[in-house]
Amino acid sequence: MEVRFAARGTEIDTKLKDYMESKVSKLEKFFRKISHSQVVVSFQKGNYNVETTANANGVILRAEENAQDPRKAFDQALKNLERQIKRHNDYLKDKGQFHGEADFSFSIEGLGDGNKEGNKEDWATYDPIIEKVKKVSLYPMDPKEAVMQMELVGHSFFVFQNGETGDVNVVYKRKDGNYGRLEPVK
C-alpha cells in the first residue's frame, strides 16, 4: 500500500513519519484492498489537525482529528478510520460481497486512551432513513459563482453544473472556513 504524506503550516519529522507509516500499513491486514492512503497534518491556532484517508477498493474512507500533539491526533484519527473499515467489512460481509480471507479482529496496540464510547455501532444493521428527497435544477456556472450561490442560500454545500466541463460538481464549506469542491473522476 502506498502512503502519502502532506504537511500544511508545519513539518513532519522523520520519526513521526515512520511512526505514522507503520501504523497506517497495519490497516492493510484488516482490509487487503486498500490501494493507497494519505495523511495530511496541518497546524492552526495551536492545534494539529490530522486527516487520514484510505482508498478501499474505490470506497474513500476518511477520518479527521484535532489535538495539541500531532501523534495523539493521528492515533485518534487512525482509530476512527479503523472503525470505518470494520463497518465497511461488516457491510460487505452482510451483503455477501466480501470474498477475502481476513481476520475481523480490529485492535492496533498502543492507540488512543481506550475510550470505547461510540464504538458499538454495527454497520451491518445500519439502516439510514432518507426523510426528504429534493430535486434541484442544475445551471452551468463556475465554482466561484457556485460558492456565492451557496452563501446566498445559507447552506454548507451547493450542487451545480461546471460551466467549463459540463460535469456535476459540489462546492462545500470546510471546517477551517475555506471551501472545497468535489468533481467526478472520469
C-alpha positions as CSV (number, residue, x, y, z in Angstrom):
1,M,0.0,0.0,0.0
2,E,1.2,3.4,-0.9
3,V,1.1,6.0,1.9
4,R,1.4,9.7,1.0
5,F,2.1,12.5,3.5
6,A,1.3,16.2,3.3
7,A,2.0,19.0,5.7
8,R,0.4,22.4,5.9
9,G,1.8,25.0,8.2
10,T,4.1,22.5,9.9
11,E,6.7,19.9,9.1
12,I,6.5,16.1,9.7
13,D,9.8,14.9,11.1
14,T,11.2,11.6,10.1
15,K,10.5,9.9,13.4
16,L,6.8,10.9,13.3
17,K,6.5,10.0,9.6
18,D,8.0,6.5,10.2
19,Y,5.5,6.0,13.1
20,M,2.6,7.0,11.0
21,E,3.6,4.9,8.1
22,S,4.0,1.8,10.3
23,K,0.5,2.3,11.8
24,V,-1.2,3.0,8.5
25,S,0.4,0.0,6.9
26,K,-1.2,-2.2,9.6
27,L,-4.7,-1.3,8.2
28,E,-3.9,-3.4,5.2
29,K,-4.2,-6.6,7.2
30,F,-7.8,-5.7,8.1
31,F,-8.8,-5.0,4.6
32,R,-6.4,-6.0,1.8
33,K,-7.9,-4.0,-0.9
34,I,-6.6,-0.6,0.4
35,S,-4.7,0.7,-2.6
36,H,-3.3,3.9,-1.1
37,S,-3.7,6.1,1.9
38,Q,-2.9,9.7,2.7
39,V,-2.1,11.5,5.9
40,V,-2.4,15.3,6.0
41,V,-1.0,17.1,9.0
42,S,-1.8,20.8,9.5
43,F,-1.2,23.2,12.3
44,Q,-3.7,26.0,13.1
45,K,-4.4,28.0,16.2
46,G,-2.2,25.9,18.4
47,N,-3.7,22.6,17.4
48,Y,-2.6,19.9,15.0
49,N,-5.2,18.6,12.6
50,V,-4.6,15.2,11.2
51,E,-6.7,13.9,8.3
52,T,-6.3,10.3,7.3
53,T,-7.8,9.0,4.0
54,A,-7.8,5.4,2.7
55,N,-9.0,4.2,-0.7
56,A,-10.5,0.8,-0.1
57,N,-11.3,-0.6,-3.5
58,G,-12.9,2.6,-4.7
59,V,-14.6,3.5,-1.4
60,I,-13.0,6.5,0.2
61,L,-12.8,6.3,4.0
62,R,-11.8,9.4,5.8
63,A,-11.2,10.4,9.5
64,E,-10.0,13.7,11.0
65,E,-9.0,14.7,14.5
66,N,-7.5,17.7,16.3
67,A,-5.1,17.7,19.3
68,Q,-2.2,19.7,20.7
69,D,0.1,16.8,19.9
70,P,0.3,15.5,16.3
71,R,0.8,11.9,17.4
72,K,-2.3,12.0,19.6
73,A,-4.3,13.5,16.8
74,F,-3.0,10.9,14.4
75,D,-3.7,8.0,16.7
76,Q,-7.3,9.1,17.3
77,A,-7.9,9.7,13.5
78,L,-6.5,6.2,12.8
79,K,-8.7,4.7,15.4
80,N,-11.7,6.3,13.7
81,L,-10.5,5.1,10.3
82,E,-10.1,1.6,11.7
83,R,-13.8,1.7,12.9
84,Q,-14.9,2.8,9.5
85,I,-13.0,-0.1,7.9
86,K,-14.7,-2.5,10.3
87,R,-18.1,-1.1,9.4
88,H,-17.3,-1.4,5.7
89,N,-16.2,-5.0,6.1
90,D,-19.3,-5.8,8.1
91,Y,-21.4,-4.3,5.4
92,L,-19.7,-6.3,2.6
93,K,-19.9,-9.5,4.7
94,D,-23.6,-8.9,5.3
95,K,-24.3,-8.3,1.6
96,G,-22.3,-11.3,0.6
97,Q,-19.8,-9.2,-1.4
98,F,-16.7,-9.9,0.7
99,H,-14.6,-12.6,-0.9
100,G,-11.4,-12.2,1.1
101,E,-9.7,-14.1,3.9
102,A,-9.4,-11.5,6.6
103,D,-9.3,-11.7,10.3
104,F,-12.0,-9.4,11.5
105,S,-10.3,-8.5,14.8
106,F,-9.7,-4.8,15.0
107,S,-7.2,-3.6,17.5
108,I,-3.9,-1.7,16.9
109,E,-1.9,-1.8,20.1
110,G,-1.0,1.4,21.7
111,L,-3.6,3.6,20.1
112,G,-5.6,6.2,21.9
113,D,-6.8,6.2,25.5
114,G,-9.0,3.1,25.3
115,N,-12.2,5.1,25.3
116,K,-14.8,2.8,23.8
117,E,-17.7,5.3,23.7
118,G,-19.4,5.3,20.3
119,N,-17.7,2.1,19.1
120,K,-20.8,-0.1,19.4
121,E,-22.2,1.0,16.0
122,D,-22.8,-2.0,13.8
123,W,-22.7,-1.2,10.1
124,A,-24.5,-4.5,9.2
125,T,-27.6,-3.3,11.0
126,Y,-27.3,0.4,10.0
127,D,-30.3,1.4,8.0
128,P,-30.4,5.2,7.3
129,I,-33.7,6.8,6.8
130,I,-33.9,9.3,4.0
131,E,-36.6,11.7,5.1
132,K,-36.7,14.0,2.2
133,V,-35.8,13.9,-1.5
134,K,-35.2,17.3,-3.1
135,K,-34.9,17.8,-6.9
136,V,-32.6,20.6,-7.9
137,S,-32.1,22.3,-11.2
138,L,-28.5,22.4,-12.4
139,Y,-27.3,25.6,-14.0
140,P,-23.9,26.0,-15.7
141,M,-21.6,28.2,-13.6
142,D,-18.0,28.5,-12.5
143,P,-17.0,27.3,-9.0
144,K,-16.7,30.9,-7.6
145,E,-20.3,31.6,-8.6
146,A,-21.4,28.4,-7.0
147,V,-19.7,29.4,-3.7
148,M,-21.5,32.7,-3.9
149,Q,-24.9,30.9,-4.5
150,M,-24.2,28.6,-1.6
151,E,-23.5,31.5,0.7
152,L,-26.7,33.3,-0.5
153,V,-28.9,30.3,0.3
154,G,-27.1,29.7,3.6
155,H,-26.2,26.1,3.0
156,S,-22.9,24.3,3.7
157,F,-22.8,22.8,0.2
158,F,-24.1,23.5,-3.3
159,V,-24.6,21.2,-6.3
160,F,-24.0,22.8,-9.7
161,Q,-23.0,22.0,-13.3
162,N,-19.5,23.1,-14.0
163,G,-19.7,25.5,-17.0
164,E,-16.2,24.5,-18.3
165,T,-16.5,20.7,-18.1
166,G,-20.3,20.2,-18.1
167,D,-19.9,17.8,-15.1
168,V,-21.9,17.9,-11.9
169,N,-19.8,19.4,-9.1
170,V,-20.3,20.1,-5.4
171,V,-18.8,23.0,-3.5
172,Y,-18.8,22.8,0.3
173,K,-17.6,24.9,3.3
174,R,-14.8,23.3,5.2
175,K,-14.4,23.4,9.0
176,D,-11.4,25.8,8.6
177,G,-13.7,28.4,6.8
178,N,-12.3,27.7,3.3
179,Y,-14.1,25.9,0.5
180,G,-13.7,22.6,-1.2
181,R,-15.0,21.2,-4.5
182,L,-16.0,17.7,-5.4
183,E,-15.8,16.6,-9.0
184,P,-16.3,13.2,-10.6
185,V,-13.4,11.0,-11.8
186,K,-13.5,10.1,-15.4
